[in-house]
Amino acid sequence: GARSLVKVVDAAPAQLPSPDSVSRALEVLKGAKRPLIILGKGAAYAQADEAVRELVEKSGIPFLPMSMAKGLLPDTHPQSAGAARSMVLKDADVVVLVGARLNWLLSHGKGKTWGEPGSKTFIQIDIEPREMDSNVAIVAPLVGDIGSCVSALTAGMAKGWTPPPAEWTGAVAARKEANIAKMAPKLMSNASPMNFHGALGALRRVVQERPDALLVNEGANTLDLARGIIDMHQPRKRLDVGTWGVMGIGMGFAVAAAVESGKPVLAVEGDSAFGFSGMEVETICRYNLPVCIVVFNNNGIYKGTDVNPTGGSDPSPMVFVPDSRYDKMMEAFGGDGVNVTTPDELYRAVSAAMDSGRPTLINAVIDPNAGSESGNIGSLNPTSAVRKGPKT
């Protein structure tokens, strides 16, 4: 058994960036008027938390975390540009990618998300050299482990470093404050049935009060909106599909997170996403895991109100059995089930579940009319009714 195991001396040896690449990146950054740092899940996986924080704070550059890099620095950090995402992606002139890839989640570094064509210069830090220039030209590639690369950049800023222009940082801060203020009333809504913003506002409070808990998140609207609404305060506490736009990972992730960490896990699930692996509630109950599942039940995919366009009696495949009680599934296996219809009820139920450590499933009743098509995918299909719109 244990005697046959090899003792690993250095599981992840440092891979240092070349001095020339560091100098090149610093020169590009020095000329930036509107710089931006994007933190990807690679930065979180690297566990070089203090080195990343030191680079961000020494440079004074606004940062934007991708979903699983949230918490690497708290989302409430004054340099966080999460609440001004659209603005900083469009207006930045120099972008530093730290363990982030220009894949579909960042529109491949192209298109209207990024403003005028040719308006961006990219610096990329990645341990994999094949990631460089994969979608757009990388002017200053730094190949090496995240910790070594960001530490080298920070060391190069030791003398004579000038923070970004106040005009840029001030504009980012102003947009961020305006967006937060605009969102605040939506997150405080106590409407019944709930909308997504009111429900997620309640869960935001739960996570804020328990920053050490782990958050698992999947769905369509449930995932899209939670990414921006629920602040993370510690690194590697958020798990979602990452690069892969799939459903069905939630329950497996929740089980693994609870077993590995021993800490409470909050799994926020769309009802369609939950359907892919919902029977894992039996596993959660069998091992008495501290997992609280919240199912956002809006009677189906996106809205759950679609009807058969042919006029037939059978509903759209996007419609689920109306007013289902997912909480009864958990009760059937010996866990706790709760049905809630307001954000206040949701907050109290989740708080009690997280404090008890009991397997719990909360059926959160969401207004079927509250959702929208995730990602506006229908608009990409030339034959889609969504793209064509209603006939006049």
VMD Tcl script that draws the C-alpha trace (Angstrom):
set ca {
  {0.00 0.00 0.00}
  {1.64 3.19 1.27}
  {5.14 1.69 1.06}
  {4.83 1.27 -2.69}
  {3.97 4.91 -3.36}
  {6.60 7.20 -4.84}
  {7.38 10.30 -2.83}
  {6.97 13.27 -5.17}
  {9.74 15.77 -4.53}
  {8.62 18.62 -6.81}
  {5.18 18.07 -8.34}
  {5.15 21.35 -10.27}
  {8.65 22.69 -10.91}
  {8.88 26.37 -11.80}
  {8.98 27.20 -15.51}
  {10.55 30.63 -15.80}
  {9.65 33.05 -18.61}
  {12.50 34.36 -20.73}
  {13.89 37.76 -19.62}
  {13.31 39.13 -23.11}
  {9.61 38.25 -23.01}
  {9.24 39.92 -19.62}
  {10.95 43.10 -20.85}
  {8.78 43.14 -23.97}
  {5.57 42.82 -21.93}
  {6.63 45.61 -19.56}
  {7.37 47.93 -22.46}
  {3.93 47.29 -23.93}
  {2.28 47.92 -20.55}
  {4.20 51.15 -20.02}
  {2.69 52.56 -23.19}
  {-0.87 51.57 -22.29}
  {-3.50 54.26 -21.71}
  {-6.34 51.89 -20.82}
  {-4.84 48.60 -19.58}
  {-6.86 45.63 -18.34}
  {-5.90 42.35 -16.63}
  {-8.11 39.30 -17.27}
  {-7.75 36.48 -14.75}
  {-8.68 33.01 -16.01}
  {-9.16 29.73 -14.23}
  {-5.52 28.90 -15.00}
  {-4.54 31.70 -12.61}
  {-6.74 30.13 -9.93}
  {-5.42 26.61 -10.59}
  {-1.83 27.88 -10.26}
  {-2.42 28.72 -6.58}
  {-0.09 31.68 -6.89}
  {-2.62 33.86 -5.12}
  {-0.30 36.32 -3.42}
  {1.83 36.78 -6.54}
  {-1.27 37.56 -8.61}
  {-2.58 39.97 -5.98}
  {0.78 41.71 -5.82}
  {0.86 42.21 -9.61}
  {-2.66 43.62 -9.69}
  {-2.18 45.98 -6.77}
  {1.35 47.06 -7.71}
  {0.29 47.82 -11.28}
  {-2.95 49.58 -10.33}
  {-4.59 48.04 -13.41}
  {-8.31 47.12 -13.31}
  {-8.90 43.37 -13.44}
  {-11.71 41.22 -14.78}
  {-12.06 37.65 -13.45}
  {-13.51 34.85 -15.52}
  {-16.12 32.82 -13.65}
  {-13.83 30.24 -11.99}
  {-11.18 32.86 -11.24}
  {-13.70 34.80 -9.18}
  {-12.42 35.17 -5.62}
  {-8.76 35.04 -6.59}
  {-9.06 38.62 -5.53}
  {-12.42 39.41 -3.92}
  {-15.10 40.58 -6.34}
  {-15.49 43.55 -3.99}
  {-11.84 44.60 -4.51}
  {-11.64 48.27 -5.59}
  {-9.80 47.32 -8.81}
  {-12.35 44.69 -9.82}
  {-14.03 45.64 -13.09}
  {-16.58 42.84 -13.04}
  {-19.48 45.27 -12.82}
  {-18.12 47.19 -15.83}
  {-17.31 44.15 -17.96}
  {-18.75 45.38 -21.26}
  {-17.03 48.73 -20.97}
  {-13.55 47.46 -20.15}
  {-13.56 44.79 -22.86}
  {-14.65 47.34 -25.44}
  {-12.45 50.26 -24.38}
  {-9.19 48.71 -23.10}
  {-6.15 49.18 -25.34}
  {-3.75 46.67 -23.75}
  {-5.11 43.43 -22.30}
  {-3.05 41.08 -20.09}
  {-4.39 37.52 -20.14}
  {-3.32 35.67 -16.99}
  {-4.19 32.00 -17.35}
  {-7.12 32.96 -19.59}
  {-7.73 31.89 -23.17}
  {-9.37 33.83 -25.96}
  {-12.02 31.17 -26.52}
  {-15.77 31.54 -27.03}
  {-16.25 32.90 -23.51}
  {-14.26 35.94 -24.60}
  {-15.61 35.99 -28.17}
  {-12.21 34.74 -29.41}
  {-10.79 38.24 -28.88}
  {-12.78 39.56 -31.83}
  {-16.06 41.18 -32.77}
  {-18.13 43.95 -31.27}
  {-17.39 42.78 -27.70}
  {-13.86 44.09 -28.21}
  {-14.68 47.42 -29.83}
  {-13.08 48.63 -33.02}
  {-11.07 46.03 -34.97}
  {-7.36 46.33 -34.30}
  {-7.88 48.46 -31.19}
  {-6.42 45.86 -28.81}
  {-2.91 44.71 -27.99}
  {-2.68 41.42 -26.11}
  {-0.13 40.17 -23.59}
  {-0.67 36.52 -22.66}
  {0.70 34.50 -19.74}
  {0.28 30.74 -20.10}
  {2.24 27.61 -19.31}
  {1.25 26.11 -22.68}
  {3.06 27.73 -25.64}
  {0.48 26.44 -28.12}
  {-2.10 28.77 -26.57}
  {-0.26 31.78 -27.98}
  {-1.66 33.37 -31.15}
  {-4.49 30.80 -31.23}
  {-7.16 33.34 -32.21}
  {-5.49 36.75 -32.39}
  {-1.90 37.93 -32.44}
  {-0.22 38.03 -29.04}
  {2.25 40.91 -29.08}
  {4.01 39.87 -25.87}
  {3.72 36.15 -25.00}
  {5.08 34.97 -21.66}
  {5.40 31.20 -21.50}
  {5.90 29.80 -18.02}
  {4.08 29.01 -14.81}
  {1.71 31.73 -13.60}
  {3.56 32.42 -10.35}
  {6.94 32.90 -12.02}
  {5.55 35.05 -14.82}
  {3.53 37.45 -12.68}
  {6.35 37.71 -10.14}
  {8.76 38.63 -12.94}
  {6.40 41.36 -14.16}
  {5.96 42.71 -10.65}
  {9.72 42.77 -10.09}
  {10.08 44.76 -13.31}
  {7.71 47.38 -11.92}
  {9.87 47.98 -8.85}
  {11.37 51.21 -10.13}
  {9.68 54.03 -11.97}
  {6.35 52.31 -12.56}
  {3.53 54.70 -13.42}
  {-0.03 53.57 -12.61}
  {-2.70 53.73 -15.34}
  {-4.07 57.21 -16.11}
  {-6.65 58.42 -13.60}
  {-8.98 59.16 -16.51}
  {-9.17 55.41 -17.24}
  {-9.41 54.08 -13.70}
  {-11.89 56.81 -12.81}
  {-14.10 55.99 -15.79}
  {-14.08 52.28 -14.88}
  {-14.96 53.07 -11.25}
  {-17.77 55.39 -12.30}
  {-19.32 52.83 -14.67}
  {-18.98 50.13 -12.04}
  {-20.72 52.23 -9.36}
  {-23.50 53.20 -11.75}
  {-24.16 49.58 -12.75}
  {-24.12 48.39 -9.13}
  {-26.58 51.12 -8.16}
  {-28.84 50.22 -11.08}
  {-28.81 46.53 -10.14}
  {-29.37 47.02 -6.39}
  {-33.19 47.39 -6.44}
  {-33.54 44.25 -8.59}
  {-31.49 42.22 -6.12}
  {-33.59 43.45 -3.20}
  {-36.91 42.47 -4.79}
  {-39.08 40.22 -2.62}
  {-41.61 39.49 -5.36}
  {-43.60 36.26 -5.42}
  {-43.24 34.30 -7.59}
  {-39.56 35.14 -7.68}
  {-37.58 36.47 -10.60}
  {-33.95 35.47 -11.13}
  {-32.49 38.70 -9.77}
  {-34.42 38.63 -6.51}
  {-33.60 34.96 -5.89}
  {-29.92 35.41 -6.71}
  {-29.82 38.52 -4.52}
  {-30.85 36.34 -1.58}
  {-28.17 33.75 -2.40}
  {-25.59 36.53 -2.76}
  {-26.20 37.40 0.90}
  {-25.79 33.77 1.93}
  {-22.39 33.49 0.21}
  {-21.26 36.86 1.56}
  {-21.94 35.63 5.08}
  {-20.18 32.29 4.44}
  {-17.16 33.11 2.23}
  {-15.55 29.74 2.96}
  {-18.43 27.73 1.50}
  {-18.17 26.29 -2.00}
  {-20.55 27.33 -4.77}
  {-21.52 25.01 -7.63}
  {-23.53 26.63 -10.41}
  {-25.09 25.40 -13.65}
  {-28.02 26.13 -15.89}
  {-28.95 28.65 -18.58}
  {-30.28 31.88 -17.05}
  {-29.35 30.50 -13.63}
  {-25.69 30.26 -14.64}
  {-25.51 33.36 -16.82}
  {-26.93 35.68 -14.18}
  {-25.30 34.08 -11.13}
  {-21.83 34.64 -12.63}
  {-22.30 38.38 -12.35}
  {-24.53 38.63 -9.28}
  {-23.00 36.32 -6.66}
  {-19.73 37.80 -5.44}
  {-16.92 35.43 -4.49}
  {-14.52 36.35 -1.72}
  {-11.98 33.51 -1.66}
  {-10.17 31.65 -4.46}
  {-11.26 28.31 -5.86}
  {-14.66 28.41 -4.17}
  {-16.72 28.55 -7.37}
  {-17.24 25.58 -9.68}
  {-19.12 25.71 -12.96}
  {-18.82 24.34 -16.50}
  {-15.90 26.63 -17.30}
  {-14.99 26.41 -20.98}
  {-17.51 23.70 -21.72}
  {-21.09 24.89 -22.24}
  {-22.68 21.74 -20.86}
  {-25.23 20.78 -18.23}
  {-25.21 17.83 -15.86}
  {-22.00 18.53 -13.95}
  {-23.63 20.12 -10.92}
  {-24.40 17.16 -8.69}
  {-21.10 15.40 -9.37}
  {-19.20 18.60 -8.63}
  {-21.21 19.11 -5.43}
  {-20.50 15.60 -4.18}
  {-16.78 15.90 -4.95}
  {-16.52 19.35 -3.37}
  {-18.18 18.19 -0.16}
  {-16.07 15.02 0.10}
  {-12.77 16.73 -0.72}
  {-13.23 19.87 1.38}
  {-15.53 18.80 4.19}
  {-17.10 22.25 3.91}
  {-20.71 23.22 3.16}
  {-21.58 23.27 -0.53}
  {-24.27 25.40 -2.15}
  {-25.39 24.07 -5.55}
  {-27.47 26.57 -7.52}
  {-29.19 24.71 -10.35}
  {-31.53 25.54 -13.18}
  {-34.34 23.01 -13.32}
  {-33.22 21.71 -16.73}
  {-29.61 21.38 -15.57}
  {-30.69 19.57 -12.42}
  {-32.59 17.07 -14.53}
  {-29.38 15.69 -16.05}
  {-27.99 14.32 -12.78}
  {-30.66 14.96 -10.16}
  {-30.71 11.39 -8.88}
  {-27.34 12.04 -7.25}
  {-29.42 13.38 -4.36}
  {-29.49 9.74 -3.28}
  {-25.67 9.73 -3.09}
  {-25.72 12.98 -1.13}
  {-28.18 11.49 1.36}
  {-26.45 8.10 1.55}
  {-23.20 9.75 2.65}
  {-24.92 12.52 4.62}
  {-23.01 15.22 2.75}
  {-23.31 18.92 3.68}
  {-24.84 19.90 0.33}
  {-27.67 22.39 -0.10}
  {-29.22 22.26 -3.58}
  {-31.34 25.15 -4.80}
  {-33.37 24.33 -7.91}
  {-34.62 27.39 -9.77}
  {-37.95 25.98 -10.92}
  {-39.52 28.02 -13.72}
  {-41.34 25.04 -15.22}
  {-38.90 24.48 -18.03}
  {-36.04 25.63 -20.22}
  {-35.70 29.43 -20.37}
  {-39.37 30.18 -19.69}
  {-41.35 26.98 -19.62}
  {-44.26 28.72 -21.35}
  {-43.72 27.59 -24.93}
  {-46.64 25.93 -26.64}
  {-46.83 23.55 -29.55}
  {-46.62 25.77 -32.67}
  {-48.70 23.25 -34.65}
  {-51.60 23.63 -32.26}
  {-51.39 20.06 -31.03}
  {-52.18 19.08 -27.46}
  {-48.64 17.95 -26.59}
  {-46.52 20.76 -25.12}
  {-43.16 21.94 -26.32}
  {-40.25 19.74 -25.21}
  {-38.99 22.83 -23.41}
  {-41.92 22.65 -20.98}
  {-41.64 20.51 -17.87}
  {-44.39 19.20 -15.61}
  {-45.76 22.44 -14.16}
  {-45.36 23.21 -10.47}
  {-43.10 20.19 -9.85}
  {-41.87 19.69 -6.30}
  {-38.19 18.78 -6.54}
  {-37.91 19.06 -2.75}
  {-39.92 15.85 -2.42}
  {-37.13 13.94 -4.16}
  {-34.74 14.83 -1.34}
  {-37.27 13.91 1.32}
  {-37.76 10.51 -0.32}
  {-34.11 9.67 0.40}
  {-34.10 11.00 3.95}
  {-32.85 14.53 3.37}
  {-34.58 17.83 4.03}
  {-36.85 19.35 1.42}
  {-38.16 22.92 1.40}
  {-40.47 24.76 -1.00}
  {-40.04 28.55 -1.17}
  {-41.81 31.27 -3.13}
  {-40.08 34.51 -2.02}
  {-36.45 35.65 -1.74}
  {-36.85 36.11 2.02}
  {-38.00 32.50 2.38}
  {-35.13 31.39 0.15}
  {-32.55 33.25 2.22}
  {-33.83 31.76 5.48}
  {-34.06 28.23 4.10}
  {-30.57 28.24 2.56}
  {-29.02 29.81 5.66}
  {-30.57 27.13 7.87}
  {-29.44 24.36 5.52}
  {-25.86 25.64 5.31}
  {-25.67 25.95 9.09}
  {-27.13 22.48 9.71}
  {-24.88 20.60 7.28}
  {-27.83 18.38 6.38}
  {-28.52 17.23 2.80}
  {-31.15 19.71 1.66}
  {-32.99 20.51 -1.56}
  {-34.86 23.79 -1.86}
  {-37.45 24.11 -4.61}
  {-37.31 27.82 -5.49}
  {-40.43 28.79 -7.45}
  {-39.42 31.18 -10.25}
  {-41.88 33.10 -12.42}
  {-42.02 31.23 -15.77}
  {-42.04 34.59 -17.55}
  {-38.85 35.78 -15.85}
  {-36.36 33.98 -18.09}
  {-34.87 34.80 -21.47}
  {-33.08 32.82 -24.13}
  {-29.57 32.23 -22.80}
  {-26.92 33.75 -25.05}
  {-29.50 34.72 -27.69}
  {-28.52 31.54 -29.51}
  {-31.59 31.59 -31.75}
  {-30.35 34.73 -33.44}
  {-27.42 32.76 -34.87}
  {-29.73 30.44 -36.81}
  {-30.85 31.95 -40.16}
  {-34.08 29.90 -40.10}
  {-34.90 30.58 -36.46}
  {-38.21 32.17 -35.53}
  {-36.27 34.07 -32.88}
  {-34.16 35.73 -35.56}
  {-37.01 36.36 -37.96}
  {-39.31 37.77 -35.31}
  {-43.11 37.86 -35.57}
  {-44.71 38.45 -38.94}
  {-46.44 41.80 -39.41}
}
mol new
graphics top color blue
foreach p $ca { graphics top sphere $p radius 0.5 }
foreach p [lrange $ca 0 end-1] q [lrange $ca 1 end] { graphics top cylinder $p $q radius 0.2 }
display resetview
